[in-house]
């Protein structure tokens, strides 16, 4: 008799995952999720550091490819815990198992596209990570209704195909062929997730806790701007010009933070399918471009004394900022109508256009950083004035 409460406690601790549709409305982001996201800080830092050392079109291509794979892994892990996880032993074990694979993945991530050994290692570990994610969704399928089981089956099939392509790429000798297979795997993942996302409906909607989680990921990539500035200042001789350029470059990160969290952070999109999809996938180019901006800071500060910014550095920072602005504009349109933010998507697009014009002009590093800062500031100031005229605070709580 005395063992029965213990058995019941163990069963409750190892309870099955929540089925689709069992949404916890007032859920908050847990310490476990924050710990999980911390591992991605290491992954993103590794690939951003590689881009900082190779500011070229090839470097940008390789960065974008590996970052895409990293973001998809994060998005899958995050979506699973949001929809099916909890504070139980099973959920914790799944997250720690993923983290145990993400750490070795970070070892191979930095040179996964250029070094054959690292490329194979990255492919093997990533395939194992996908297999684990697929198993987690299979565990959910056992709890689902017949209707949801058919959707889960499609999702598991998509993850399985993704896993198979990544596993095959580990046995390819050519780096170029391996990258093509990774692109194919990404296409399969995006296509299957997009099609099934339309059918999951309310079970897969963006919740307040999911919005908070995406905002925390934006903070992670904004951290790369700070790291890039710090690395750049550490590698050059201190002077008024280098320090000033570094601080101005840091202001770009401040401007992106300001615009994201005043217009998007912690806000859920409208419930229709299109706004939900734009909100979710709009965060991908936004996060990638912010991390790329941070990688460009090292070169910008190293050339602080030059009369013009090197072309590759100018296009990396300005192009990434323009992409971030366009992504912010797209995500902002998914929010419930708000008179104070009505013009924000257009001013953001204007800021992106100015950033690209600055890249074409290639002014001195401090002028480039100042110009981007002013464009981001102009977006916020216009919104601030519009909010004030409507008697609304721009920072809503």
N, C-alpha and C positions, 0 to 999 in steps of 0.2 A: 504493500500500500504506500509506503514512504517513497518508493521510486517513481510513482505515477506523476507527481508534480514536476519532478526532474525531467522525466521524458517529455511531458507537455511543454516544459520550458525550452528544451532543446529543439523540439519541433517548431515552436514559435520563433526561436532564434534563427532557425534555418528554413523559415517559411518560403513558399514559392514567390516569385516576382509578381507584382501587380499585373493584372490583365489589362489589355487596351481599354481605355475609357475610364479606368479607375483613377481619375485625376485628383490630386490633393491640392485644393484651391489655395489654401493659406500656407503652403510649404515655403520654407526659407532655405537658402543655400547652406549646406552643412560644412563643417570643418573637413570632412572626408573629401568633399568635392573640391574644396580649396587646395587640399594636399595633392589631389589628382592634377589640378591645373598647374601646380607648382612644377611638376615634371616637364610640362610643356614649355616652361620658361627656359629650361636647359636645352631642349630640342631647338627652339626658335633661336636661342642665342648662338648655337652651333652653326646653323645655316646662315644666320645674319653675319656672323664673323667671317665666314667663307666669302660671302658677297662683298663685304667690306674690303677684303684683300684682292678681289677681282672685279672691279667696277667696269664691266664690259657687257656687251649684249649677250655673250655666251654665259657670263656669270649671272645675269638677270634671268636668262632662260632656265638655267639649272636651279637657281633659287626658287623661281616660281613653281617649277615642277615638284621639288621636294616639299616646299611649303604647302602646296595643294594636298599632297599625301598626308602631311602632318595634320592639316586642318580637318580633313575628312575623318581621320582617326579620332581627333578630339570631338568633332561634331557627333559621330556615332556613339562614342562613349558617353557624351553629355546627354544626348537624346534618350539613350537607354535608361540612364539613371533617373532622368526627369519623368519618363513615362512609366517605368517599371521598378525602380529601385526604392530603397528605404534605409532605415537605420538598423537593419538586421545583419546577421552574420553572413548570409549568402551574398547580399549586395556588397558588403565590405570585402569579402573574399574575391569577388569579381573585379573590383576596382584595384585591389592590391596586385592581383594577377596581371592586370593590364599595365600597371606601373612597373612591375618587374620586367616586362617586355619593353616598355618605353625607354628605360634607362639604357640597355644595350643598343636600342635603336638610335639613341642620341650619339653613341660612340661612332656609328657608321654614317650618320646623317651629313656631317660636314663635307665629306668628299665622296658621297654616294654616286655622284654623276660623273666623276673624273677618275676615280680609282677602282679598278676591277674588283679587288678584294673587298673594299668597303661597299661597293655596289651590290655584290653578291650577299654580303652580310646584312645589308639593309633590306634586301628583298626577302631573305629568309625570315628575319625577325618580324618584318611587316606582315608577311603571310601568316605567321603564327598568331600575331595580334588580331588579324582579320578572322582567323579560324576561331579564336576565343570569342570575338564579338558575335560571330555566326552562331556559336553554341549558346550564347546568352539569349539570342532571339529565339532559338529553338526551344529553350527552356520556357520562354514566354508563350510560345505557340501551344504548349500543353495546357495553359490556363485559359486559352481564348475560346470564344464562341465559334461556331462553324464559319460564320462570315469573316471574322477577323483571322481565323486560321488560314484562309485562302490568301489574305493579304500578307500575313507573316511568311507564308511559304514563298511568295514572290520575292519578298525582301531577303529571305535566307538564300534563295537561289542567286539573287544579285550579288550578295556578299560572297557566296561560294565561287561564283565566276571571277569576281575581283581577286579572291584568294588564289585561285588557280593560275591566273595570268601572272600575278606577282611571284608565285612559286616557280613557274616556268622561267621567268626572267632571271632567276638565280643561276640557271644553268646555261645562260647565253654568254658566249665569249666576248662579243662585241659590245662596247659601252653604248654605241649609238643604237644598236638593236634593242638593248635593254631599256633605254629611255623611250623608245617607240612603244614597247610593251607597257611601260608605265603609263604613257599617255592613253593607250587603249584601255587600260584598267581604270583610269580616271573617268574616261568617257562612259564606260559601263556603269560605274558607281553613280555618276551624276544622272544618267538617263534613268536607271532603275529607281533611284531615290526620288527623282522628280515625278515619275509616273505613279509610283505608289503613294507619294505624299498627297497627291490629288484625291486618292481613294481613302486614305486613313481618316480624313475629315476632322471632326472635333477631337478625336482621340490623339491627334498629333499637333494640336494647335499650340501657339506660343503662349505660355503662361507667364505670370509675373516673375516666378523663380527662374524660368528659362531666360527671360529678358535680363535679369540680374546676372545670370551666368555668362551670357554673351558680352555684357558690359565688363565683367571681370576679365574676359579674354582680351578685350580691347585694351585694358590696363596693362596686361602682360606685354602686348606688342608695343604699347607706348613706352614701356620700360626700355625697349631697345633703342629708342631715341636718346634716352638718358645715357645708356651704356655707350652708344656711338659717340656722343659728345665727350664723355669721360675718357674713352679710349683715344679719341683724336687729340685731346689736350695732353694726355699722358705721353704721346709719341712725338710731340713737337716741343721746341724750346718756348717757354712762357714769354709772352710779350703782350702789350696792350692789344695789338691787332688779333692775335690768336685767341686770347681770352674773350675779347669782344665778339669775335666771330662765333666762338663756341656758345656763348650766352644767347646770341641772336638765333643760332641754330636750335638751341634748346627751346626757344620761344615757338618754333614750329610745332613741337610736341605739345606745348601748352595750348596753342591755338586749336589743334585737333581735338585735344581733350575737352576744351571749353565748348566747342561746337557739338561734339558728340553727346556729352552728358547734359547739355542744356536743351537739345532738340530730340534726342533719341533715348538716352540712357534710362533704364528701368521702365520704359514705356512699351506696352504691347501694341501690335498693329491691329488694324481693323479685322474683324472676324472672317471676311471673305477670303477665298482661296488665293487670289492674286496678291493681295497685300501680305498675306502670311508668307507666301513663297518669296516675294521680293525682299521682305524683311530678313528672312532666314539666310538666303543666298547672297543678299547684298552685303552681309557682314564678312563674307569670304574675301572679295577683293579689297574691302576696307582694311581688314586686319593685315592682309599681305602687303598692301601698299604702305601702311604705317611702319611695318617692320623693315621694308626696303628703304624707306626714308631714313630710319635710324642707321642702317648700314652705310648710307652715303655720307653720313656726318663725319666719319673718320677722314675721308679724302677731302671733304670741304675744309676742314680745319687744317689739315696738312698743307693745303694750298692757300691758306689765309693771306699770305703775303703776296700772292700773285695778282696781276692786274685783271685777269679773267679766270673764271672757273673752268677747269678742264671740261671738255664737251661731255664725256661720259658721266662725270659727276653731276653736271648741271641737269642733264636729261634724267638721270636716276632720281635725284631729289625732286625736281620739278614735276617729272612725269608721275612719280609715286604720289606726290601731293595732289596733283590733278585727279588721279584715279581715286584717291581717298575722298576728295571733294565730290566727285561724281557719284561715288558709292553713298556718301552721306546724303546727297540730294535724292537719290533713289529711295533710300530707306525712309527719309523724312516724309515722302509722299504717302507712305503706308499708314501714317498716323491719322487719328480722328481729326477732322477739320478744326483748325485753330487759327483765329485771325492774326495772332502775333507771329505765327510761323508761315503765313501764307506765301511770302515771297522768298523764304529761305532756300528752297530748291534752286531757284533761279540765281540767287546771289552766290550760292555754292558753285554752280556751274560757271558763273563769271569768274570766281576765284580760281577755278581750275584752268580756265582759259588764260588768265593773267600769268599763272605759274608756268604754263607752257611757253608763253611769250618771253618770259624771263630766261627760260632755258635757251631759246633761240638767240637771245641777245648776249648771253654769257657774260654778265657783268662781273665785277669783283665779288669774291665769296660773301663779304659782309653785306653787299648790296643785294645779292640774290636772297640771302636769308631775311634781310629786312623787308624786301618786296613781298615775299611769301607771307611773312608775319602780318604785314599790313592788309593783305587781301583776306586772310582769315579773320583778322580783327574787324574788318569792314562788314563781313557777314554777320558777326555777332552784334556789332553796334546797331546795324539796321534793324535786327530783330529786337534788340533791347528797346530802341525808340518806339517800334511798333507795339511792343507789349505795354510800354508805359502809356502810350496814347489810348490803349484799350483798358487801362487800369489793371493790368495783369502783371504778376511777377514773372520774370523770365526763368528763374530757378524755382520750379514747382516742386513741392514736397507732398 
